Amino acid sequence: MDDRSARGIAAAVGRLVTSGDLPVGARLPTVRDVARALGVSPTTVSEAWRGLARAGAIQTRGRSGSFVSVPVLARQRLRYAQLGSLLPGVVRDLSTGVPDYELLPSLAESMKRVGDARLTTSYLEGPVLPPLETVLRQRWPYPVERLTVVDGALDALDRVTAALVRFGDHVLVESPAFPPVLDLLEAVGATVVGVPVDDQGMCPEALGAALREYDPVAVYLQPRAQNPTGVSLTARRVAELADALAAYPEVTIVEDDHAGDIATAPPVSLGTRLPDRTVHVAGFSKSHGPDLRLAALGGPAALIAAVADRRLLGPGWSSRLLQAVLLDLLTSEPAIAQVTAARDAYARRRAAMLSALAARGATAVAADGINLWLTVEDQQMAMLALAAHGIAVAPGAPFEVTPLGSDHVRVTVGLIRDDFDSLAEILASAAGATARGSGHRSRPHPPGWR
């Protein structure tokens, strides 16, 4: 073992579980025996065992010892659950990350156009309506071997993660990252490594260093409107990241293009350079409606087939009626015009709020999409100050893979329709709020966010 820290020991045990050398039910050696064998303190091994137990990989049975179990993730530990507003008196909830329903295309009109669709004649039909697959392939940013449709972008990421990642595997993610992705990876016992982003997305030099150091199985990233910062990959950055990954053919790239058609940045994908190991998720919740619960998933045929086959033993397929509605929304002129208008409206709202905040000396980024990442002196104090005005925002801590150097909150700027100046005044004031007398010192801004 090269890494004899508690984290390193836990990851090594996780790899033994993944390989089958430690099957479910196997009894682990005692803490003292492991400490003696590795030349570390019993405290270090105990910490490793606690980490494995928190992840659900092992189970401690008192004097009987510790045994390998199936990983689970406790509800109270979910980062995602921390994003919702729990404060009383909130009248303006900007913590949600949902689109503005007034800007979504009309599902009622689409349902009328679809009519009485009777689309299922067998439970073993293909999971994607053939006309929808044709349209999806036309929209895909690169030629893809196989496509399927699942119940939203998070469902896609969950199923890909289950097929791809095993306990103890290293996975690289953006830093900051979307909290549910971190939850999913922690649920399967992966060791998550953050790679910093700048105004063009994941930094290639940092990615190269992480690839050399950690030997990961996958890289997870958001090609457009990254949540929470809103940054999008440029064509040049795609090429730089692909060059960094070229020497690591065993690493799978997982892309979450959740913003879809409301993103102002053009569609991009590392699949244009590395199609045989890129999995691309195309989401439609932000652009066409969260309650459609649909996302397209495309990538190498073997991996997508594994996802589709596993779904046969659960939901089987995503509603073909909703697929027909999505097909209509993607092809009808009125719906296309509504989504285009929404994209323009979100762009105006981002620009207006960024301008108003900058005029008041606040630091924020909202390059694309519906979210704004605001730097604050103290997260908790900022949230309390905003709550006093009846405003809720999402805390920045759940987005952190490792500490970023300064506190943040995420604001769903896409829900702000007007009154930008007065709201910017409140946000800027809250951003400078500090815990007076508490000894708190704000952390310096990280590079790239000035």
Secondary structure as the mmCIF struct_conf table of DSSP 4:
data_model
#
loop_
_struct_conf.conf_type_id
_struct_conf.id
_struct_conf.beg_label_comp_id
_struct_conf.beg_label_asym_id
_struct_conf.beg_label_seq_id
_struct_conf.end_label_comp_id
_struct_conf.end_label_asym_id
_struct_conf.end_label_seq_id
BEND BEND1 SER A 5 SER A 5
HELX_RH_AL_P HELX_RH_AL_P1 ALA A 6 SER A 19
TURN_TY1_P TURN_TY1_P1 GLY A 20 GLY A 20
BEND BEND2 ASP A 21 LEU A 22
TURN_TY1_P TURN_TY1_P2 VAL A 24 GLY A 25
HELX_LH_PP_P HELX_LH_PP_P1 ALA A 26 ALA A 26
STRN STRN1 ARG A 27 ARG A 27
HELX_LH_PP_P HELX_LH_PP_P2 LEU A 28 THR A 30
HELX_RH_AL_P HELX_RH_AL_P2 VAL A 31 LEU A 38
TURN_TY1_P TURN_TY1_P3 GLY A 39 GLY A 39
HELX_RH_AL_P HELX_RH_AL_P3 PRO A 42 ARG A 54
TURN_TY1_P TURN_TY1_P4 ALA A 55 GLY A 56
BEND BEND3 ALA A 57 ALA A 57
STRN STRN2 ILE A 58 THR A 60
HELX_RH_3T_P HELX_RH_3T_P1 GLY A 62 SER A 64
STRN STRN3 SER A 66 VAL A 68
HELX_RH_3T_P HELX_RH_3T_P2 ARG A 75 ARG A 77
BEND BEND4 ARG A 79 ARG A 79
HELX_RH_3T_P HELX_RH_3T_P3 TYR A 80 LEU A 83
BEND BEND5 GLY A 84 GLY A 84
TURN_TY1_P TURN_TY1_P5 PRO A 88 GLY A 89
BEND BEND6 VAL A 91 VAL A 91
STRN STRN4 ARG A 92 ASP A 93
BEND BEND7 THR A 96 THR A 96
HELX_LH_PP_P HELX_LH_PP_P3 VAL A 98 ASP A 100
HELX_RH_3T_P HELX_RH_3T_P4 TYR A 101 LEU A 103
BEND BEND8 LEU A 104 LEU A 104
HELX_RH_AL_P HELX_RH_AL_P4 LEU A 107 VAL A 114
BEND BEND9 ASP A 116 ASP A 116
BEND BEND10 THR A 121 THR A 121
TURN_TY1_P TURN_TY1_P6 TYR A 123 LEU A 124
BEND BEND11 GLU A 125 GLU A 125
BEND BEND12 PRO A 127 VAL A 128
HELX_RH_AL_P HELX_RH_AL_P5 PRO A 130 ARG A 139
BEND BEND13 TRP A 140 TYR A 142
BEND BEND14 GLU A 145 GLU A 145
STRN STRN5 ARG A 146 VAL A 150
BEND BEND15 ASP A 151 GLY A 152
HELX_RH_AL_P HELX_RH_AL_P6 ALA A 153 LEU A 164
TURN_TY1_P TURN_TY1_P7 PHE A 167 GLY A 168
STRN STRN6 HIS A 170 SER A 175
BEND BEND16 PRO A 176 PRO A 176
HELX_RH_AL_P HELX_RH_AL_P7 PRO A 179 ALA A 187
TURN_TY1_P TURN_TY1_P8 VAL A 188 GLY A 189
STRN STRN7 THR A 191 ASP A 198
TURN_TY1_P TURN_TY1_P9 ASP A 199 GLN A 200
STRN STRN8 GLY A 201 MET A 202
HELX_RH_AL_P HELX_RH_AL_P8 PRO A 204 TYR A 214
BEND BEND17 VAL A 217 VAL A 217
STRN STRN9 ALA A 218 LEU A 221
BEND BEND18 PRO A 223 ALA A 225
TURN_TY1_P TURN_TY1_P10 ASN A 227 THR A 229
HELX_RH_AL_P HELX_RH_AL_P9 ALA A 235 LEU A 245
TURN_TY1_P TURN_TY1_P11 ALA A 246 ALA A 247
TURN_TY1_P TURN_TY1_P12 PRO A 249 GLU A 250
HELX_LH_PP_P HELX_LH_PP_P4 VAL A 251 VAL A 251
STRN STRN10 THR A 252 ASP A 257
BEND BEND19 ALA A 259 ALA A 259
HELX_RH_3T_P HELX_RH_3T_P5 GLY A 260 ILE A 262
BEND BEND20 THR A 264 ALA A 265
HELX_LH_PP_P HELX_LH_PP_P5 PRO A 266 PRO A 267
HELX_RH_3T_P HELX_RH_3T_P6 LEU A 270 THR A 272
TURN_TY1_P TURN_TY1_P13 ARG A 273 ARG A 273
HELX_RH_3T_P HELX_RH_3T_P7 PRO A 275 ARG A 277
STRN STRN11 THR A 278 GLY A 283
HELX_RH_AL_P HELX_RH_AL_P10 SER A 285 HIS A 288
HELX_RH_3T_P HELX_RH_3T_P8 PRO A 290 LEU A 292
STRN STRN12 ALA A 295 GLY A 299
HELX_RH_AL_P HELX_RH_AL_P11 ALA A 301 ARG A 311
TURN_TY1_P TURN_TY1_P14 LEU A 312 PRO A 315
BEND BEND21 TRP A 317 TRP A 317
HELX_RH_AL_P HELX_RH_AL_P12 ARG A 320 THR A 331
HELX_RH_AL_P HELX_RH_AL_P13 GLU A 333 ALA A 359
TURN_TY1_P TURN_TY1_P15 ARG A 360 GLY A 361
STRN STRN13 ALA A 364 VAL A 365
BEND BEND22 ASP A 368 ASP A 368
TURN_TY1_P TURN_TY1_P16 GLY A 369 ILE A 370
STRN STRN14 LEU A 372 VAL A 376
BEND BEND23 GLU A 377 GLU A 377
HELX_RH_AL_P HELX_RH_AL_P14 GLN A 379 ALA A 387
TURN_TY1_P TURN_TY1_P17 ALA A 388 GLY A 390
STRN STRN15 ILE A 391 ALA A 392
STRN STRN16 ALA A 394 PRO A 395
BEND BEND24 GLY A 396 GLY A 396
HELX_RH_3T_P HELX_RH_3T_P9 ALA A 397 PHE A 399
BEND BEND25 VAL A 401 THR A 402
BEND BEND26 GLY A 405 SER A 406
STRN STRN17 ASP A 407 VAL A 411
HELX_RH_3T_P HELX_RH_3T_P10 VAL A 413 LEU A 415
BEND BEND27 ASP A 418 ASP A 418
HELX_RH_AL_P HELX_RH_AL_P15 PHE A 420 ALA A 431
TURN_TY1_P TURN_TY1_P18 GLY A 432 GLY A 432
TURN_TY1_P TURN_TY1_P19 ARG A 436 GLY A 439
HELX_LH_PP_P HELX_LH_PP_P6 SER A 442 PRO A 446
TURN_TY1_P TURN_TY1_P20 PRO A 447 GLY A 448
#
